[in-house]
């Protein structure tokens, strides 16, 4: 059999697959099944939907102990070939454990988390006691983009809901939301909220969430076009990096040897020998660039999918 270091990507992938199959047949490791993914998502959700008044704090502590046991079992015994030769399995397990610890141990679920939600207001009825009159007047202004002809929506902070189905949806949003654009813990790199929404929020969060005029993109259509441009450009750049720089280098195939001391473009010149420190710097630089472009590629799918649905079905929002 040819040396996998100098074969195609398909040969390298098949070689890793055969090695994993051999380890699984020998019983050294166990495979990852679909129900493992279901379990690690269902268990935290069960803990989140049980309120504190019904013993939720004790259930969450017990589930967190169970999560630790599952994480240890996954890291020690489970292996997979998908997700960067199984790298994603360990990364997702570590993130899942840290996020569960945040939700179940180090925070108060009922008081520390709030989400921005729409609240319909009947302009013919009295205003809700929790909503200030000045806020209502602003939201009912004809120039406010949140108003419609038939009804009006206020954006308010919603803490832990009382109704079960609302609580289930709220908890699922908290559990699976990675950046929190509509939460009071939203990631700072997302930028401030649009000013029309910010005007309607409770004053207690004014210092935490700053507002800005939504002038970056004139409309949702322009934002969607920008997302498509980023998607195609990042895809082409990532594919070029893979073909030209990464795949010809044995280092990026998992073979750490003397052959890996000649990264791009030096592996085209066999007469040049690099110092190991320079080779390591080049490898890390190419890795960082590839990760950045890959993240740009993946995150562009978010507005393409969700904003695309919003523009395609505007009345469903």
N, C-alpha and C positions, 0 to 999 in steps of 0.2 A: 504494500500500500504506500502511496506517495506521502511525503512529509506534509502534514496538514498545515504547517506554517507557510507553505508556498502554494497551497491550493486556493481554490475560490472560496468565497464566503459560504457557499452551500456545503462545500467539503468540511469546513471548520464546524459549521452548525451540526452536520451529521455526526462528526467525530464526538462533539460534546453530547449529542443525544445518545450515542452508543455507550459512552462512558456512564451517563446517568442511568440508562437502562440496566447496565451491569451492576451498578451499586444498588439499584432497587431490587433486582433479582436476588442479590446476595443478602438482602435484609439490612444492609448498613444504613440506608435511609428509607423514608416512606414518601409516597407521592402526595401532591396537593390535590384535593378534590373540590368540587364546586360547593359542597356543603360547608367546607371550612370558611369560604368567603361569606356564605349566608350567616353562619354562626357569629363571626366577628362583627357583623353589622346588626344583627338582631339583638344580641345580648345588651349592648349599650342602649339601644332604643327602648328596650323593656325597662331598663333602669331610669331612663329619662321621663317616661310617661307616668310613672308612679309618683304622685305628689308626696311631699313631706308629711302631710297630715295623715297619710295612710302607711307610714313607715318607709317612705321612699329613701330616706337617708341611710337606713340600715340595709335595704336592698342594694343600693348603689355600692356601699362598701363591700358587701359580699360579692357582687358582680365584678368589682375591681380585682379582688383576690383571684377570682376565677379567670379574669382576663390575663393576669400575670402568669398563671399556670399554663394557659393556652399559648401565650407568647413564648414562654420558655420551651414548650413542646415543639412549636413551629420552628424556632431557631435551631434547636438541637437535632430534630429528627426529620423535618420536612425539606424537600428539595424540588426544584422545578427548573425547566429549561427556558421557559418563557420569561419575558421581563428582564432582558439583559442578563441571560444565563442565571436567572434566579435572584438577581440583585434586588428587583422590585419586591420580592417576597420578604426579604429582611427589612427593606426600607418601609414598606407598608405596615409590617408588624410593629416596628419601632415607633412609627408615627401614631399608629392606632393605640399603643400602650400609653404614650405621652398624652394624647388627647383625652383618653379615658381618665387618666389621673387628673387632668385639668378639670374635667367636668364632674367627676365623682368625689374627689378628695380635696382639692385646693380651692374650690369656689363654692358659692351658695347658688344653686341653680335657680331658685325662685326669685332671687334678688339681684344677682350680678349680671344677668343677661336680659337684654331688651332688643326687640326687633321693630323696625319701621314697618307699619302696616297701614293699609288704606281703611278708612272708616267712613261709610256713607252717611251723609247728613241730609235730612229733608229740610229744604229751605222754608217750608210752610210750618214746620213744627218748632218747638222751643229747642234751643241749643242744649247739648249735653252738659251736665254739671261739671265734667272734667275738662271741658274745652273753653278756653277763654274767649270772650266776645270779640276781642280784637283779632284773634287768630281766625275766627269764623268769618269776620268781615273781609279779611284779606283773601281767604280761600274762595269767597263767593264773588270776588271781583271779576268782572268780565274779561279782564286782561290776563288773569291767572290761568296757566295752561292746565291746571288740575280740574277746572270746572267743565261741566258738560251742560247740555240743554235740559236734560231731564233730571239729573241729580248731581250732587257735588260730593267730592271725596276729600277727606282730611287725612293727612299723614300724621300718625301718632305713634308714640313708643308703646309697644305691647310687651309686657313681662309675661311670666309663666301663666298660660291660660287655664281656665277652670273647666271648660267643656272638653270631653275626651278627644273628639276628633280634631278639634282645634289644637289641643295639646299635642296630639300625635304629629300633626303637620308641623307645628312649631318646633318640636323636639327633633324631627327628622331634618328640618332646615338647619338647626344648630349643629347636629352631629355631622352632617355631610357637607357643610359649607366650609371651604378651606380658607377663604379670604374675608368672609363676612361683610360684603358690601352694604347690606341692609341692617347690620347689627351694630350695637354700641361698641363692639371691639374691632370694628372694621380695620383692615390693614392700612397702614399709613400711606403706602405707595399707591393706593387707589385714588388718592386725592380727595378733596372736599366734596360735599354733597352739592347738587344744584340748588341755587338760591330759592326757587319756588317751593321746593320740598323743605329746605332748611327753615323757612319762615314759619312753617306750621308745627315744628317740633317743640317739645317742652323746653323751657328756658334752662332747665337744669343741665342740659347737655350742650348748651351753646358753646361753652369753652372747650369741650372735647371734640366736637365735630364742627369744623369751619365750613363756611359756605363760599360758593363762587358762582359767577354767572356762567351758564352753560354755553360757552362760546367756542369751545374746542372744535366741535363739529356742528355745523348749522342745523343738521337734521339727522334722524336715525338712518336715513338712506346713505348719507355721506359717511357715517360711522361704519355701516356695513361694507361699503366700498373700500374703506381703509383697511378693514379686517381682511377682506379678500386679497388685497394687495400684499399685506403682511404674510398671509398664508402662502401664497404662491412664491413670493420672494424667499421666505425662510425655507420653504421646501426645496427650492432650487439650490440655495446656498448649502443646506444640510446634505443634500445628495452629492453635491460637488465635493464637500469636505470628506464624505465617506469614500468616494471613488478615488479621489486624487491623493488624499493625505492619510486617512485612517486605515483603510483595508490593505494597502500595500505594506504597511508596517506591522511586523509580527507582534509588536508591543500591544497594539490595540486588538489583537486576537487572543490575548491572554498568555502569550509566551514571553516570559521575562528571561532574556538570554543576551549573549554578546551581539546577536543579530539586531537587537532592539536599540543599539547605541547609535543608529544612523536614521534619525527621523527625517521627514520631508524638509527640504528637498535634497538632503545629503545622501539618501539611499540611491539616488540616481548617479552618484559619483563614488564609485567603489574605492577610489584612491584616497578619499578624504576620511580621516578618522577623527571623530569628535571626542572631546573630553566628556566623561560620564555626567558631569554637572550640567553641561550645555544640553546634552541629550535629554536629561530629565526635565530641564526647564522647557524645552520644546514640547515634550510630551504633555506636560501639565498645561502649557499654553494652548495646545490644540484641543485638549480635553475641555478646558474652560470655554473656549470659543464654541465648541460643538454643543456643550450643555446649554449655553446661552441661546444659540440658534434653535435648538430643539425645544426649549421652553417657549421661545417666541412662536414657534410653529404650533405647538399644542394650545397655548393660551389664545391664539387667534380663532380657534374653533368655538370658544365660548360666545363671543358676540355673533359669529356666523350662525350658530345654532339657535341661541335664545333670542337674540335681536331679530334674526330672520323670522322666527315663529311669531314674534310680537308684531312685526310689520305685515306678515302674511295674514294674521288673524287679530286685527287691532281690537275688536270688540270682545275678545276672550280674556283680555288682561284684567 
